[in-house]
Structure formats: C-alpha cells, structure tokens
C-alpha cells in the first residue's frame, strides 16, 4: 500500500513529498485436521473438519480438505486440499481418516436337515449388507455328528473379505431318522402244540454295517386260529 503525505504540514515550509510503500504481510495460522474422522465402508465421505488457530475477526478459509484416495477398509491421510485464504500463511497439521468395516448379517436358513446315513447338503443362508458387487466365499459348516439329533450350523470358512464384519445368526441342522421297511413273510404257521418257529421277515432301507436286533413277536394264543405278528 502506498504511504501518502496525509496531513503532514508546517506553514513555514513548502514540502516536497517522496512516498514509499507500506506492506501488510501474511499472518501465520495453524490448521489442524480434526482427529477420529471416519466412515463405514461403502458410504460417502463426510466433509472433513478442521480447527483453525489464529484467524482474525470473522475471517474464514475457503476450499476444503481432501484425503488420499482409497475405498477399502484402512486409514488414509487427510490433506490440506484447496483450503486457503490469501491473507494467511497456513501451517497444516494432518491426521488420518478411517474407513471402518461394514456389518454383514448372515442368517442360516432354518429347517435344514438330512436323513440319517445320507451325505450333508450344502448349507444355505441369507445375507444382508453386501454392496459393490462384493461376493461371499467359503461355506458354512456344522458341529460334527452322524446320529439322529440337532447340530448347530457354524460360520465355517464363510467370509466376505476385510471390508466386512460378519454378524452370524446360527440355526440348527437336523439329522432325522432313516425309513426302514420291515415286511413279515406271509404264510408262517405251526401245528397245534408245537413250539413257535422263529418268525421271518424281509427289510429294505438298512444302511451297510447296521444290524437289526431283537425278534418279531405275535399276539398270544395257543389254540387253532390266526394271530397277528407284531
């Protein structure tokens, strides 16, 4: 800014004034990115906030902070970006911006079962929260056991990668009884007064290595007649 003569005067003198310039230099201020700024994976970036120390009066800064690019879970440096004011020299103190894991809810489909002795099916589930064409890898598993009963389904190797935290809702898998058909042989008999023979039958549905124990019986009676085999 030019320095002017202003009201400088003395009635005894004719003043020849030689001016010069007056300089206003930039004020130094500190701008610090606020700590603990974050977003959940897949959501939009917020407006990055900061604290400015040393601004005069109602002065403000224009522009905005930015960050190092990246969309996966992790930490990214917050940069000064376009933040400025022509009257200030800014000393910028950065911080990190965090992208945190997104919740993915996995729910095991209820009512899954198999018959005793058959192979396990592929366990099914529903997923809520998957985005960006991300995929789930691996498979569910269950508590081991081959006899008839209820077995909790567990997460197994199921994963959606490092961008997700899985909230797992289990259900029980049932091993149900295998159908075994017993057919009594027809035409079995004895002569009155003779001991009962061993009652014979055929069967279908018994798995290899499994045996039937016990024996058939019949409705009691020793006189001539017909008696149901039980």
C-alpha positions as CSV (number, residue, x, y, z in Angstrom):
1,X,0.0,0.0,0.0
2,X,1.4,3.5,-1.0
3,X,2.3,5.7,2.0
4,X,0.7,9.1,1.4
5,X,1.6,12.6,2.8
6,X,-1.6,12.6,4.8
7,X,-1.9,15.8,7.0
8,X,1.8,16.2,7.4
9,X,2.4,20.1,7.3
10,X,4.3,23.1,8.5
11,X,3.3,26.7,7.4
12,X,7.0,27.7,7.1
13,X,7.8,25.1,4.5
14,X,7.0,24.0,1.0
15,X,7.1,20.3,1.4
16,X,8.2,18.1,-1.5
17,X,6.9,14.6,-0.5
18,X,8.6,11.4,-1.6
19,X,6.5,8.4,-0.8
20,X,7.2,4.7,-0.4
21,X,5.1,1.6,0.1
22,X,3.7,0.0,3.3
23,X,3.5,-3.7,3.3
24,X,1.0,-6.0,5.1
25,X,2.5,-9.5,5.2
26,X,0.6,-12.7,5.6
27,X,-0.3,-13.8,9.1
28,X,0.8,-17.3,10.1
29,X,-2.0,-19.6,11.3
30,X,-2.3,-23.3,12.1
31,X,-4.9,-25.5,10.6
32,X,-5.2,-29.0,12.1
33,X,-7.4,-31.7,10.7
34,X,-9.7,-33.0,13.5
35,X,-8.9,-36.4,14.9
36,X,-11.1,-39.6,14.7
37,X,-12.9,-38.8,11.4
38,X,-14.2,-41.9,9.8
39,X,-16.9,-43.6,7.7
40,X,-18.3,-47.1,7.2
41,X,-17.1,-49.0,4.1
42,X,-19.4,-48.2,1.1
43,X,-20.8,-44.9,2.4
44,X,-20.0,-41.4,1.1
45,X,-17.1,-39.4,2.5
46,X,-18.2,-36.7,5.0
47,X,-17.0,-33.1,4.8
48,X,-13.6,-33.2,6.5
49,X,-13.5,-30.9,9.6
50,X,-10.6,-28.9,11.0
51,X,-9.6,-26.4,13.6
52,X,-8.0,-23.1,12.5
53,X,-6.0,-21.2,15.1
54,X,-5.0,-17.5,14.5
55,X,-7.7,-16.2,12.2
56,X,-8.5,-12.5,12.6
57,X,-12.1,-11.4,13.5
58,X,-14.6,-13.1,11.3
59,X,-12.2,-14.3,8.6
60,X,-12.8,-17.7,7.2
61,X,-11.0,-20.2,4.9
62,X,-12.2,-21.2,1.5
63,X,-11.9,-24.6,-0.2
64,X,-11.9,-27.9,1.6
65,X,-9.7,-30.7,2.9
66,X,-9.2,-33.8,0.8
67,X,-7.7,-37.2,1.5
68,X,-5.5,-39.8,-0.1
69,X,-7.7,-41.9,-2.4
70,X,-9.0,-45.3,-1.4
71,X,-12.3,-47.1,-0.8
72,X,-11.3,-50.2,1.2
73,X,-11.1,-50.6,4.9
74,X,-8.0,-48.8,6.2
75,X,-6.5,-45.4,7.1
76,X,-6.0,-42.5,4.7
77,X,-4.1,-39.3,5.3
78,X,-6.2,-36.1,5.3
79,X,-4.6,-33.5,3.1
80,X,-4.9,-29.7,3.0
81,X,-6.6,-29.8,-0.4
82,X,-7.8,-26.4,-1.6
83,X,-8.1,-24.9,1.9
84,X,-6.7,-21.3,1.8
85,X,-7.0,-17.6,2.5
86,X,-4.8,-15.1,0.6
87,X,-4.1,-13.2,3.9
88,X,-2.6,-16.1,5.7
89,X,0.3,-18.5,5.6
90,X,-1.2,-21.8,6.7
91,X,0.8,-24.3,8.6
92,X,-1.2,-27.5,8.1
93,X,-1.3,-30.4,10.6
94,X,-2.8,-33.5,9.1
95,X,-4.5,-36.5,10.6
96,X,-5.8,-39.9,9.4
97,X,-9.3,-40.7,8.1
98,X,-10.5,-44.2,8.7
99,X,-12.8,-46.4,6.7
100,X,-14.3,-49.0,9.1
101,X,-15.8,-52.4,8.4
102,X,-19.4,-52.7,7.3
103,X,-21.7,-55.0,9.1
104,X,-22.8,-58.0,7.1
105,X,-25.6,-60.1,8.6
106,X,-25.5,-63.8,7.8
107,X,-28.5,-65.8,8.8
108,X,-28.6,-69.6,8.4
109,X,-31.7,-70.8,6.7
110,X,-33.9,-72.6,9.3
111,X,-35.3,-76.1,8.9
112,X,-32.3,-77.7,7.1
113,X,-32.0,-81.4,7.6
114,X,-30.9,-84.8,6.2
115,X,-31.9,-88.4,6.7
116,X,-29.6,-90.5,8.8
117,X,-26.8,-92.0,6.7
118,X,-27.1,-89.6,3.8
119,X,-24.4,-87.0,2.9
120,X,-24.7,-83.5,4.3
121,X,-26.3,-81.0,1.9
122,X,-24.7,-77.6,1.1
123,X,-25.9,-75.4,4.0
124,X,-27.8,-72.3,2.8
125,X,-28.1,-68.8,4.3
126,X,-29.3,-65.3,3.6
127,X,-27.0,-62.2,3.6
128,X,-28.0,-58.6,4.3
129,X,-25.5,-55.7,3.8
130,X,-23.4,-56.8,0.9
131,X,-22.6,-54.0,-1.6
132,X,-20.5,-53.0,-4.6
133,X,-20.9,-56.4,-6.2
134,X,-18.8,-57.9,-3.4
135,X,-19.1,-61.7,-3.0
136,X,-19.1,-64.2,-0.2
137,X,-16.6,-67.0,-0.3
138,X,-16.3,-70.2,1.6
139,X,-19.0,-72.3,3.1
140,X,-21.0,-72.9,6.3
141,X,-20.2,-76.0,8.5
142,X,-21.8,-77.7,11.4
143,X,-20.9,-79.3,14.7
144,X,-19.9,-82.9,13.8
145,X,-22.2,-85.9,14.5
146,X,-23.9,-88.6,12.4
147,X,-26.6,-89.9,14.7
148,X,-30.1,-88.6,14.8
149,X,-30.2,-85.2,16.6
150,X,-29.8,-81.5,16.3
151,X,-26.4,-79.9,15.3
152,X,-25.7,-76.1,15.3
153,X,-24.6,-74.7,12.0
154,X,-21.4,-72.7,12.3
155,X,-19.8,-70.0,10.2
156,X,-17.1,-72.3,8.9
157,X,-15.0,-70.7,6.2
158,X,-17.7,-68.2,5.1
159,X,-16.1,-64.7,4.5
160,X,-16.7,-61.5,2.6
161,X,-13.2,-60.2,2.9
162,X,-11.6,-57.5,5.0
163,X,-14.3,-54.8,4.3
164,X,-16.9,-56.6,6.4
165,X,-17.6,-57.6,10.0
166,X,-19.9,-60.7,9.9
167,X,-22.8,-60.8,12.3
168,X,-23.6,-64.5,12.3
169,X,-27.1,-65.9,13.2
170,X,-27.0,-69.7,13.5
171,X,-29.7,-72.3,13.2
172,X,-29.8,-76.0,13.9
173,X,-29.3,-78.7,11.3
174,X,-31.3,-81.9,12.0
175,X,-30.3,-85.5,11.3
176,X,-33.7,-87.3,11.0
177,X,-34.5,-91.0,11.2
178,X,-33.9,-93.1,8.2
179,X,-37.0,-95.0,7.0
180,X,-36.6,-98.8,7.4
181,X,-39.3,-101.0,6.0
182,X,-40.0,-104.4,7.7
183,X,-42.2,-106.9,5.9
184,X,-43.3,-110.1,7.7
185,X,-43.1,-113.1,5.4
186,X,-46.5,-114.5,4.5
187,X,-47.8,-118.0,5.3
188,X,-45.9,-118.6,8.5
189,X,-47.6,-121.3,10.8
190,X,-47.2,-124.1,13.2
191,X,-49.1,-127.2,14.1
192,X,-51.2,-127.0,17.3
193,X,-49.0,-128.0,20.3
194,X,-45.7,-127.4,18.5
195,X,-43.3,-124.6,19.6
196,X,-43.4,-121.3,17.8
197,X,-40.8,-121.1,14.9
198,X,-38.6,-118.1,14.5
199,X,-40.7,-115.6,12.7
200,X,-39.2,-114.4,9.5
201,X,-39.2,-111.0,7.7
202,X,-37.6,-109.0,4.9
203,X,-36.4,-105.4,5.1
204,X,-35.4,-102.5,2.9
205,X,-33.6,-99.3,3.8
206,X,-30.9,-100.6,6.3
207,X,-27.6,-98.9,5.8
208,X,-24.4,-101.0,5.3
209,X,-22.9,-102.2,8.5
210,X,-26.1,-101.6,10.5
211,X,-27.9,-104.6,12.1
212,X,-31.4,-105.2,13.3
213,X,-31.6,-106.5,16.9
214,X,-34.4,-108.4,18.6
215,X,-37.1,-110.5,17.0
216,X,-40.7,-110.5,15.9
217,X,-43.5,-111.4,18.3
218,X,-47.1,-112.3,17.9
219,X,-50.4,-111.9,19.7
220,X,-50.6,-114.6,22.4
221,X,-52.7,-117.7,21.9
222,X,-52.2,-121.5,21.7
223,X,-55.4,-122.7,20.1
224,X,-56.0,-123.2,16.4
225,X,-56.5,-119.8,14.9
226,X,-54.9,-116.7,13.3
227,X,-52.6,-114.4,15.3
228,X,-51.2,-111.0,14.3
229,X,-47.4,-111.0,14.1
230,X,-46.0,-107.8,15.9
